[in-house]
Amino acid sequence: MRFTDTSIRALKPKTSRYEVADHGCPGLRIRVGKTGIKTFCVSYRRKNRLHRKTLGRFPDMSLAEARETCAR
């Protein structure tokens, strides 16, 4: 899914936490918690291990800010 503000707002909570990847920025994901809190994170591999770094909550952090931070 290519993220837009509208598509992120449309994500609804499920019975367990889940993640959706952004096809517009490699590694950028949004995690949707059971309570509906949406958090930007970036996934990357280092030395063949998967790592995840939390960037910030949506809408406190905008999509543009998350993409800019992810691109660094």
MOTAJO-V465283 format. One record per residue. RES is the residue in one small letter. OMEGA is omega in whole degrees, -180 to 180 (999 if undefined). BURIAL is I if it has 9 or more other ideal C-beta (glycine too) atoms within 8 Angstrom, else O. D_CENTER is the distance of its C-alpha to the mean C-alpha in Angstrom with 2 decimals. Layout:
RES;OMEGA;BURIAL;D_CENTER
RES;OMEGA;BURIAL;D_CENTER
//
This chain:
m;174;O;11.26
r;-175;O;11.25
f;164;I;9.17
t;177;O;11.63
d;-179;O;11.99
t;-179;O;14.14
s;178;I;12.05
i;179;I;9.21
r;-178;O;12.27
a;179;O;13.79
l;-177;I;11.46
k;178;O;13.90
p;176;O;14.09
k;-178;O;15.92
t;175;O;18.31
s;-179;O;15.85
r;177;O;12.21
y;-180;O;10.13
e;176;I;6.98
v;-179;I;6.66
a;176;O;6.68
d;180;I;7.34
h;179;O;11.07
g;-178;O;11.69
c;-177;I;10.20
p;178;O;10.77
g;-179;O;8.62
l;179;I;5.33
r;171;I;2.84
i;180;I;2.08
r;179;I;5.31
v;-179;I;8.35
g;179;I;11.41
k;-179;O;14.99
t;179;O;15.77
g;177;O;13.17
i;-178;O;11.21
k;-176;I;7.61
t;175;I;5.74
f;173;I;3.35
c;178;I;4.54
v;178;I;6.69
s;179;O;9.12
y;179;O;12.66
r;175;O;16.21
r;-178;O;19.08
k;176;O;22.53
n;176;O;21.40
r;179;O;19.14
l;177;O;15.44
h;178;O;13.70
r;178;O;10.36
k;177;O;9.97
t;-178;O;8.38
l;-179;I;8.20
g;-179;I;8.77
r;173;I;8.85
f;9;I;8.80
p;178;O;11.54
d;174;O;12.93
m;-179;I;10.71
s;177;O;10.98
l;179;I;9.06
a;179;O;11.93
e;-180;I;11.65
a;178;I;8.10
r;179;I;9.54
e;179;O;12.71
t;-180;I;11.63
c;-177;I;9.92
a;-179;O;13.22
r;999;O;15.40
//
